Amino acid sequence: MTAAEFADAQVLSEASPALDDAWVRELARERYGIDGEMKPLTGERDRNYRLERAADGARFMLKISHPAETALVADFQTQALLHLAAADPGLPVQRIVPTRDGAASFVCDPGDGLPRVVRLFSYLPGLPLPEAPRTPLQQQNLARMLARLDVALAGFDHPAGELPLPWDLQRADSVRGLLAHIAEPERRALAAAALDRFERDAKPVLRTLPAQPIHNDFNIYNVLVDPADTDRIAAILDFGDMVRAPCINDLAVAAAYQAGTDGDPLAAIVPLVAAYHAVRPLSPAEVGVLFDLITARLVMVVAISGWRAARYPENAPYLLRNNPLSWARLQACERVGTAAAAAAFRRAVNL
């Protein structure tokens, strides 16, 4: 598969068109009755803004979707948050703030003929996890929160869950064509070997596992902790990569961002697996494919972000923020091997 054939390439390869700040302010004022300070936020695809209402200081996050994203996909995320608010009200996820006429979302055209979905979310305060000190208890709480989220999403479904998604770990092999953009032969071979294992050993098993909507991007940049108690998970952000898939994919994504780069890259992953298993028990089949899913996710990070950064150098620092560490993690995992990792995970869950 070539880069041009890569799933959803339009959303990932095209930068979201800039919007006029005055137009965005008027949109917030007209549709939500919010007037006050506005600050643009970073985002992979969408245009995001933090709004602070002058009247009472309340904060919100306004999301204006990439014009290539369909209303159906945006509705998947919207309905998931509405479901979570009912299924597990204590989960620290954003809440949908309706428009003045009660709509959870709406479509607008800023004048360029490209309709976009608009939503307003509650703004969750907290300290980004990468900026917080790391502790074993924090890591256990992180895994428990992910498992709790997966349990809550089990009763939800949406037709958009079946649509192809660039970051869908079930289809990790779809990035194989992007490996041509990796200049170093050693790294290219490392990534190809991980995809080979995924195709041969993990993908057939994934087809046999029950699927449900999952968060699909539980990385450390999408988690906030309480500044006064950094062991407490204060917020789970960004449901923009949701997909219908086996739950083990959610754990694999989270674990990929916990892997070490030294002699024991599994040291931080094994407790994560055990804590997740305590809330949502893992099956032997799930445990058996976990390591190959972790390395496949790392390949996706370096392949997709590297490909995008080459096309949009002005956004390269944001797109490549995980790349050096992801390469180091992939190299460290390669030294461990699938058999040793699977054995460690089985011991962690007492299989």
N, C-alpha and C positions, 0 to 999 in steps of 0.2 A: 504494500500500500504506500502510495506517495503522500507527501505532505498535503498536496492539493486534494487528495481523497480522504484526508483525516476527518473523522466525524465532527460535525459542527464547526468546521474550520472558519466559517464566516464570523461566528461570535467571538472566537478566540483570536483571529488574525486581524480583525478590524477594530481599531480603537473606537470607543464610544464617542460620538461627536460632542464637542463642547456645547454647553448651553449658556445662554445669557443670564447672568446673576439676577438682573432686574426681572426677567421673565420668571425665574424660579421663585423669587420673593413674592411676586404677585400671585403665582400659583398657590403658594402656601397660605397667603392671606385670603384668597378667594374661596378655595376649596376646604380649608381647614380652620380658617379664622385665626391663624397664627401670624403675628407680626412681632419682629424682634431681630436678634442677632442671628446671622447665618454663617456657617463655616463649612467649606467643602472638605470632604473626607476622601481618603484613598479608597480605591476599589479596583478589582481585576477587570470588570466589564461594565458595571453600571456607574451612573453618576449619583453619588451619595452626599448628603448635606446634614450637618447638625444644626438644628433650629433651637433657639432659646427664646421662649415667649417672654416678651417684655413685661407683661402684666403680672406674672407670678414667678418667673425664672424657671418654669418647667421646660425640660429638654426633650427633644424628639429627634428621630432620624428619618429624613425624607429620602426615599430611594426612587430614582427614575431609571427604569431598566434600559438596557442596551436595545436599540431599535431592532436588532436581529433576533431578539428573544421574543417568542410568541406569548400572547396573553395566556394561553393554556399552561405554559411552563411557569409563568409568574403566579398563576392561580394555584399551582401545586404547592408552592411555598406558603402562600397566603392561607390556604385551607389547612395545611399542616400546623401552622401556628394556632389557628382557631381550634383545631382538634386538641392540641397539647394543652391549651388553656382550660379545656374541659376535662381531659383525661387525667392530667396531673398538674393541678394549679400551682403546686409548689416548685415546679421546674423553673430554673432561672433563665427563661427565654423571653425574647421581646414579645410584646403584645401588639396586635394590630390596632391602630387608632383610626376609627372611621372618619369619613368626610363629614361635612356639616349636614349632608342629607343621608348619612348612614351607610354609605358604600365602603366596603373593605378595600376596594381599589378602583381605579378608573384609567381609561386610555386617553391620552392627549397628544396633540401635535404642536410642537413649538414653532412651527412655521416652515419647516424644511421638508414637509411631506412624509416624514418618518414617524409614525405613531409610536408612542412609548407607554408602558404601564407605569403608573405612579402609585406608590403606597407610603403610608406614614407609620412608623413604629415607635413604641416607647423607647426611650434612651436608657440603657442600663449602665450605671456607673461601675467603675472597678479598675483594677490595675491589670494591664496586659500580662498574661502569664510569662512571656519571655523576660519581662522586667522584674519578676518576683524571684526571691530565693527559692530554690527547689528543695523539697523535703519528701521523705517516703510517704508521710501522711497525705500530703498534697497530691502525690501521684495516685495513691489509692482512692482518694476522693474523686479525682479526675476520671478514673476507670469506672467507679461506681456510678458517677453521674451519666457517663455515656451509656452504660448498661440500662440505667433507669430510663433514659431517653428512648433507647431502642424498645424497651418494654412498652412504653407509652405509645409509640408509633405503630405497634403491632396491630392495633385495631383500626388503622387508617388506610385508605387506599385512594388512588387518583389516577385517571387515565394517562396523565403526563409522566407517570413513573416508568412507563415502558419506552419512552422516547430515547433515542441515542443521546448520550451526554459525553463531552470530551473527557471528563474526569471520572468516568465510570470504570471502576477497577475490574469489573467483569470483562471489560473489553480492553484490558491493558495492552494486548498485542496490537491494537490499532495504532499505537505510536511507533511501531517498528520503522515505518518510512521516515520518521523524524530523526532516527539515529544517524542518518547521513549527514546531519548538520553538526555532529560531534566531531571536532577536528582530530582529537587524539585517538589513535588506533586502539590503545590499551583500554581506554574508557569505553569506546564504542563496542569492543568485544565483551567487556564486563556487562554492559547494559544488554547486549544481545543474548548473552548466556542466561541472564535473569528472565528475559522474556521467553526464552526456549523452555525453561523450567515451568514457567507459568502456563504456557500452552500445553505442555505435555502432562503435567502433574496436577495443576490446580484447576484449570478451566473445566475439565470434564467433571470434577467433583462439584464445582459451584453449580453446575446445571442440576444437580440432584438435591441441593439444599433449598429449604423453603425460603421464599423471598418476601420482602415487605419494604415500605419506604424507610430509608435510612438517611442520616445527616450527610454522610459521605465526604465530609471535610473537617473532621474533628482534629485540626492541628492546633498548635499552641497559640497561633495568632488569632484564633477564633474563640479563645477562652479568656475570661477575665476572672481575677480573684479579688477577694476583699482586702483592701489595703491595710485594714486593722487586724486581719487574720488571714494571711496569705495561704493558709492551708485550705481555706474555704472557697469553693468554686462559686463565683458571684454571677457569672453570665456565660451563656452559650450563644455565640453569634453566627450569622451568615448561613442561612439555609438555602443559599443559591445553587448548591450543587447536589441537591437531593435527587435520589433515584430509587427505583424499586430494585432491591438486590438482597442477597443473603446478609444477615447481620454481621457475620464474621468480617465482612469488608469494612464495616465501621471500625471494628477493633484493629484491623490491619492498618488502616489509615492513621489512627491515633498512635499505634505502636511505631510506625515508620518515623514519627517525629520524636520518639523517645530513645531510639537506638543510639548506642554509644559509638565512639570512633576509636576506642583503644582495644586492648586485648580481649575484652569481654563486652561486645556490643549488646548482649542480651541482658546484662545486669539490671538495667532499668525496665526492660520489657517484661521479664518474667513476673515481677510483682504486679505489673499492670494487668497481665492476663489473669492472674489469680484473683485480683480484686473484681475484675469484670465478671469472672465466672461465679463469684459469690452472690451476685445479684441476678445475672442471667446465665444459667449454666450452659457450658459449651459442650457440644457433642464431639466424639472422637474424630469424626470426619472434619469438623471445623478446625479442631486443633491441628490435624494433619496437614492442612493447606495453609495455615496461618503464615508461616515463614516465607513461603513463595509469594504470598500476597503482599507481604511487607516489602520484599525486594522489588516486586513489580511496581508498587506504588512509588518507590524511590526512583525507579527508571522513569516513570511518568512525570515526576517532578522535574528531573533534569532535562528530559526530552522536550516537553511542552513549553516550559519556561524558556529554555534556550532558544527554541524555534521562534517564540514570540519576541524575545528580546532582540533577536537579529533583525526583526522587522520593525520594531519600535524602540530604537535605542534611547529615545528620550524618556521612556518608562522602564529602562533596563534595570536600574537599581531596585525598584520594587519587584519586578518580575523575577529577578535572579537572587532575591534575598535568601532563599533556601538552598541554592545550588551547591556552593562549596561544601557545606555541611552534609548535604544529601549524597554527594559523591564519596565523601569520607565514610559515611555510614554504609553505603553500598559496598565499598571495598572491605570494610570491617566484617560485614555480614558474609561476604564471599569466603572469608577465611574460616568462618564457623561451619558453614554448610548446612544443608537442609536436614540431614539425619540427626545431627547433634542438636540443632535448634528444636526440632519436633520432640525429641526426647526430653529436653528441658521444659517445654511447654506441657507435655503430658505429666511430668512430675509436679508442675505448678498447680495443676487442677486434679491431682490424685487419680489419674487414669492408669 
